[in-house]
């Protein structure tokens, strides 16, 4: 059962302030609750026809939805259906697994149920490490001067962050900002963890990564 969603819009052209809506739901009305929360923050204002959309769920590893370690397919499905109302040019669903083995992200995508969902919905499900890479310079860095990630961060018109609320050993909570850590590629994750082992340094590194990959919308 899925208990609560928090929908966060990180873009408001008029006030430049974050808008947040909270909906308490049961598993049978996931889409209704997601749609209502998106309506409350006027999320449709950032959407246009023929956009390239990038969905960034949490696909930490090869775990089924009932383990509550990855973004639930029902949440992702609701967001995909909402996006489709705006006639997107292309929808990508991407992540880079926390496991370093080659092919680990593909296995995790299948085990999480998200690969099957994408196949049903006509969404391209692809690991970040399988896309074209680009080195991004971090403006005013706190910990990291540059980040190697996917060209899709630049090509996407809209990035939608789909995190899973969890605890974390280094930063205590993994949610909106921490989920974008998945935009850096496999081996780079381990190096960042090792280099920034202290909580304050790792948090600073997460802020640098988020500044490059900052989403337009977050659905939890």
C-alpha positions as CSV (number, residue, x, y, z in Angstrom):
1,X,0.0,0.0,0.0
2,X,1.2,3.5,-0.8
3,X,0.3,6.0,1.9
4,X,1.3,9.5,0.9
5,X,2.6,11.5,-2.0
6,X,4.2,14.8,-1.9
7,X,4.3,16.7,-5.2
8,X,6.8,19.4,-5.4
9,X,7.1,21.9,-8.3
10,X,10.5,23.5,-8.4
11,X,9.5,26.2,-10.9
12,X,7.2,29.1,-10.5
13,X,7.7,31.9,-13.0
14,X,5.8,34.5,-11.1
15,X,7.2,34.0,-7.5
16,X,10.3,31.9,-8.0
17,X,9.2,29.9,-5.0
18,X,8.7,26.2,-4.7
19,X,5.1,25.0,-4.6
20,X,4.2,21.9,-2.7
21,X,1.0,19.8,-2.5
22,X,0.3,16.8,-0.3
23,X,-2.3,14.1,-1.0
24,X,-3.0,11.2,1.4
25,X,-4.0,8.2,-0.7
26,X,-4.6,4.5,-0.8
27,X,-3.2,2.1,-3.5
28,X,-6.5,2.1,-5.5
29,X,-6.5,5.8,-6.3
30,X,-2.8,6.5,-7.1
31,X,-3.5,8.3,-10.4
32,X,-6.3,10.4,-9.0
33,X,-4.2,11.6,-6.1
34,X,-1.2,12.4,-8.3
35,X,-3.4,14.3,-10.8
36,X,-5.0,16.3,-8.0
37,X,-1.7,17.2,-6.4
38,X,-0.3,18.3,-9.8
39,X,-3.4,20.4,-10.4
40,X,-3.0,22.1,-7.0
41,X,0.4,23.4,-7.9
42,X,-0.6,24.2,-11.5
43,X,2.1,21.9,-12.8
44,X,0.6,22.0,-16.3
45,X,2.0,25.5,-16.7
46,X,5.5,24.1,-17.4
47,X,4.2,21.6,-20.0
48,X,3.9,22.2,-23.7
49,X,3.3,20.0,-26.8
50,X,6.2,18.2,-28.4
51,X,8.6,18.3,-25.5
52,X,11.3,15.8,-24.6
53,X,10.6,14.5,-21.1
54,X,13.1,12.8,-18.8
55,X,11.8,10.8,-15.9
56,X,14.3,10.0,-13.1
57,X,13.1,7.4,-10.7
58,X,15.0,5.7,-7.9
59,X,16.2,2.3,-9.2
60,X,18.9,1.6,-6.6
61,X,19.2,-2.1,-7.4
62,X,17.5,-5.3,-8.5
63,X,14.6,-5.2,-6.0
64,X,10.8,-5.7,-6.6
65,X,8.3,-2.9,-5.8
66,X,7.2,-4.6,-2.5
67,X,10.7,-4.1,-1.0
68,X,10.0,-0.4,-1.0
69,X,13.5,0.4,-2.1
70,X,12.7,1.7,-5.6
71,X,10.1,4.1,-7.0
72,X,6.8,2.2,-7.3
73,X,5.6,1.5,-10.8
74,X,2.1,2.8,-10.0
75,X,3.5,6.3,-9.2
76,X,5.6,6.3,-12.4
77,X,2.5,5.1,-14.4
78,X,0.4,7.9,-13.1
79,X,3.1,10.5,-14.0
80,X,3.5,9.0,-17.5
81,X,-0.3,9.2,-18.1
82,X,-0.2,12.9,-16.9
83,X,2.7,13.7,-19.2
84,X,1.0,12.1,-22.2
85,X,-1.9,14.6,-21.9
86,X,0.5,17.2,-23.3
87,X,1.6,15.2,-26.4
88,X,5.3,14.8,-25.7
89,X,7.7,14.3,-28.5
90,X,9.6,11.7,-26.5
91,X,9.6,10.3,-22.9
92,X,12.8,8.8,-21.4
93,X,13.0,6.9,-18.1
94,X,16.6,6.8,-17.0
95,X,18.7,6.0,-13.9
96,X,22.1,4.5,-13.1
97,X,22.1,1.7,-10.5
98,X,24.0,1.8,-7.3
99,X,25.6,-1.5,-8.2
100,X,28.8,-1.3,-10.2
101,X,28.6,-4.5,-12.2
102,X,28.1,-4.1,-16.0
103,X,24.4,-4.5,-16.9
104,X,23.3,-3.9,-13.3
105,X,21.0,-1.1,-14.2
106,X,19.1,-3.1,-16.9
107,X,18.6,-5.9,-14.4
108,X,17.3,-3.4,-11.7
109,X,15.0,-1.8,-14.2
110,X,13.4,-5.3,-15.0
111,X,13.2,-6.4,-11.3
112,X,11.6,-3.1,-10.2
113,X,8.8,-3.5,-12.8
114,X,9.7,-0.3,-14.5
115,X,11.0,-1.8,-17.7
116,X,7.8,-3.7,-18.3
117,X,5.8,-0.5,-17.6
118,X,7.9,1.5,-20.1
119,X,7.3,-1.2,-22.7
120,X,3.6,-1.0,-22.1
121,X,3.5,2.8,-22.3
122,X,5.9,3.4,-25.2
123,X,8.6,5.0,-23.0
124,X,12.3,4.5,-23.7
125,X,13.8,2.9,-20.6
126,X,17.5,3.3,-20.8
127,X,20.4,3.4,-18.2
128,X,22.2,6.7,-18.1
129,X,25.5,4.9,-18.7
130,X,24.1,3.7,-22.1
131,X,23.4,7.3,-23.3
132,X,25.9,9.8,-24.8
133,X,28.0,11.4,-22.0
134,X,28.8,15.0,-21.3
135,X,31.0,16.7,-18.8
136,X,29.1,19.5,-17.0
137,X,30.9,22.3,-15.2
138,X,29.5,23.1,-11.8
139,X,28.9,26.9,-11.2
140,X,30.1,28.0,-7.7
141,X,31.0,24.4,-6.6
142,X,30.9,23.4,-3.0
143,X,32.7,20.0,-3.5
144,X,32.8,18.9,-7.1
145,X,34.1,21.1,-10.0
146,X,32.6,19.0,-12.8
147,X,30.2,16.1,-13.3
148,X,30.1,13.4,-16.0
149,X,26.5,12.6,-16.8
150,X,24.1,12.0,-19.7
151,X,23.6,14.4,-22.5
152,X,19.9,13.9,-21.8
153,X,20.1,16.4,-18.9
154,X,20.8,19.0,-21.6
155,X,18.4,17.7,-24.3
156,X,15.4,17.2,-22.1
157,X,12.9,20.1,-22.0
158,X,11.4,18.8,-18.7
159,X,13.1,16.7,-16.1
160,X,10.7,15.0,-13.6
161,X,12.3,13.7,-10.4
162,X,10.6,10.5,-9.0
163,X,12.4,9.7,-5.7
164,X,11.7,7.2,-3.0
165,X,11.8,8.4,0.6
166,X,14.4,6.3,2.4
167,X,17.0,6.5,5.1
168,X,20.7,6.8,4.1
169,X,23.9,6.1,6.0
170,X,25.8,9.2,4.8
171,X,23.0,11.9,4.5
172,X,20.4,10.4,6.8
173,X,17.5,10.9,4.4
174,X,17.4,10.1,0.7
175,X,14.7,12.0,-1.2
176,X,14.5,14.9,-3.7
177,X,18.1,16.0,-3.9
178,X,19.7,12.7,-3.2
179,X,17.8,11.0,-6.0
180,X,19.6,13.1,-8.6
181,X,22.8,11.4,-7.4
182,X,21.7,8.7,-9.8
183,X,22.4,11.0,-12.8
184,X,26.1,10.4,-12.4
185,X,27.5,7.2,-13.9
186,X,28.3,4.0,-12.1
187,X,31.9,4.2,-11.1
188,X,31.7,7.9,-10.4
189,X,29.2,7.2,-7.6
190,X,31.7,5.0,-5.7
191,X,34.4,7.7,-6.1
192,X,32.1,10.4,-4.9
193,X,31.1,8.4,-1.9
194,X,34.7,7.7,-1.0
195,X,36.0,11.2,-1.6
196,X,33.2,12.8,0.3
197,X,32.8,10.3,3.1
198,X,31.8,12.8,5.8
199,X,28.1,13.8,5.9
200,X,28.8,17.5,5.3
201,X,31.1,16.9,2.3
202,X,28.7,14.3,0.8
203,X,25.8,16.7,1.2
204,X,27.8,19.4,-0.5
205,X,28.6,17.0,-3.4
206,X,24.9,16.2,-3.7
207,X,24.1,19.9,-3.9
208,X,26.6,20.3,-6.7
209,X,25.1,17.4,-8.6
210,X,21.6,18.8,-8.1
211,X,22.7,22.2,-9.5
212,X,23.5,20.5,-12.8
213,X,20.6,18.1,-12.9
214,X,17.9,20.2,-11.2
215,X,14.5,18.9,-12.1
216,X,11.5,21.0,-13.0
217,X,9.1,18.8,-11.0
218,X,9.4,16.3,-8.3
219,X,6.8,13.6,-7.4
220,X,7.3,11.5,-4.3
